[in-house]
Amino acid sequence: MSNLIAIAYPDVQTAEQVRSTLGDLQAEKVIVLEDMVVVTRDDKGKVKLHQAMSPGATGAAGGAVWGGLIGLLFLAPLLGMAVGALSGGLVGKTTDIGVDDKFMKDLGAHLEGGKAALIVLVRQSTPDKVIPRISEYGGEVIQSSLSNEREDELRQSLGEGVGA
């Protein structure tokens, strides 16, 4: 089962640094993430989602490859690639994987202007290796599906009071 964790940061740069650190940890196979999104709210109240990867672009790339291969069968690989990229992009854009976008926007609406939150969907992790690497950035847990005990441990490591 995956765990959802949302941590608020004082600015976008800090949230992006934590996202980069988690990306490094994922490359080291210390954590497995299903989704990782930075949510920002500007001073005018507009909420933006900064996704790590675009489902539309991923779908277009995959569609182009498959379309090109199928196009080779009909001696029209370029046409096949174009049709495959278009259909793959459309399917990717309409497919929402990971954390629900509406949920993330609603969560972002509660941020103060100029602040950001990092929302991660963690499939698997080694907390004793992950937490020390992200604790240096601080932050405030604003949403979590962790057990109360695990959430309190995370809050303490981020410098929050327990039960905050």
C-alpha positions in Angstrom: 0.0 0.0 0.0 1.3 3.5 -0.8 1.4 6.4 1.6 0.5 10.0 0.7 2.7 12.7 2.3 2.3 16.4 1.8 4.9 18.8 3.3 4.6 22.6 3.2 7.7 24.7 2.7 8.3 28.5 3.0 9.1 28.8 -0.7 9.2 27.1 -4.1 13.0 26.7 -4.1 13.0 24.7 -0.9 10.3 22.4 -2.2 12.2 21.9 -5.5 15.4 21.1 -3.5 13.6 18.4 -1.6 12.1 17.0 -4.8 15.6 16.9 -6.3 16.9 15.1 -3.2 14.0 12.6 -3.4 14.8 12.0 -7.1 18.4 11.2 -6.1 17.2 8.8 -3.4 15.0 7.1 -5.9 18.0 6.7 -8.3 19.8 5.1 -5.3 16.8 2.7 -4.8 16.2 4.0 -1.3 12.7 5.1 -2.1 10.1 4.2 -4.7 7.7 7.0 -5.6 4.5 6.7 -7.6 4.0 10.5 -7.9 5.9 13.6 -6.8 4.4 17.1 -7.4 5.3 20.6 -6.1 2.1 22.7 -5.5 2.5 26.5 -5.4 0.2 29.3 -4.5 1.1 32.8 -5.6 0.3 36.0 -3.8 -2.9 36.4 -5.9 -4.2 33.0 -4.8 -3.5 31.0 -8.0 -2.6 27.4 -7.4 -0.2 25.6 -9.8 0.9 22.0 -10.0 4.5 21.4 -11.1 4.5 17.8 -12.0 7.8 15.8 -12.3 6.7 14.4 -15.7 4.0 15.1 -18.2 1.7 12.2 -18.9 0.9 13.7 -22.3 4.6 13.9 -23.4 5.2 10.3 -22.1 2.2 9.1 -24.0 3.3 10.9 -27.2 6.8 9.4 -27.1 5.5 5.9 -26.5 2.8 6.4 -29.2 5.4 7.6 -31.7 7.6 4.5 -31.1 4.7 2.1 -31.5 3.2 4.0 -34.4 6.6 4.0 -36.2 6.9 0.2 -35.7 3.3 -0.4 -37.0 4.0 2.1 -39.8 6.9 0.0 -40.9 4.5 -2.9 -41.6 2.5 -0.7 -44.0 5.7 1.1 -45.5 4.7 4.4 -43.9 6.8 4.7 -40.7 6.6 8.6 -40.6 2.8 8.6 -40.9 2.6 5.8 -38.3 4.9 7.8 -35.9 2.7 11.0 -36.4 -0.5 9.2 -35.8 1.0 7.2 -32.9 2.4 10.4 -31.2 -0.9 12.2 -31.6 -3.0 9.3 -30.2 -0.5 8.6 -27.4 -0.4 12.2 -26.4 -4.2 12.4 -26.2 -4.4 9.3 -24.2 -1.6 10.4 -21.9 -3.2 13.8 -21.3 -6.6 12.3 -20.4 -5.1 9.7 -18.1 -4.4 10.8 -14.5 -2.1 8.6 -12.6 -0.8 9.1 -9.1 -2.4 11.7 -6.8 -5.6 13.2 -8.0 -5.1 16.7 -9.4 -8.3 18.1 -7.8 -7.1 17.0 -4.4 -3.7 18.6 -4.9 -5.3 21.9 -6.0 -7.6 21.9 -3.0 -4.6 21.3 -0.7 -2.7 24.1 -2.5 -5.6 26.5 -1.9 -4.9 26.3 1.8 -1.3 27.4 1.4 -0.3 30.9 2.2 0.7 33.1 -0.8 4.2 32.5 -1.9 4.5 29.1 -0.2 4.8 25.7 -1.7 4.1 22.1 -0.8 5.7 18.8 -2.0 3.2 16.0 -2.4 4.6 12.5 -2.7 3.0 9.1 -3.1 5.5 6.7 -1.6 5.2 3.0 -2.6 8.2 1.8 -0.6 11.0 3.5 1.3 13.8 3.0 3.8 12.9 5.8 6.3 16.2 5.7 8.3 18.0 6.6 5.0 15.4 9.0 3.6 14.5 11.1 6.6 18.0 12.4 7.5 18.4 13.6 3.9 15.2 15.6 3.8 15.1 16.8 7.4 17.7 19.5 6.8 15.1 21.4 4.8 12.5 21.5 7.6 8.9 21.8 6.5 5.5 21.2 8.0 3.5 18.0 7.4 0.0 19.2 6.2 -1.4 15.8 5.1 -0.4 12.2 5.5 -1.7 8.7 5.4 1.0 7.5 7.7 0.2 6.0 11.1 0.1 8.5 13.9 3.4 7.1 15.3 5.2 7.4 11.9 3.7 10.9 11.3 4.9 12.1 14.7 8.4 10.7 13.9 8.4 12.6 10.6 7.2 15.8 12.3 10.0 15.5 14.9 12.7 15.0 12.3 11.4 18.1 10.3 11.7 20.2 13.5 7.9 20.4 14.2 6.3 19.8 17.5 4.6 16.5 17.9 0.9 16.7 17.2 1.2 20.0 15.4 
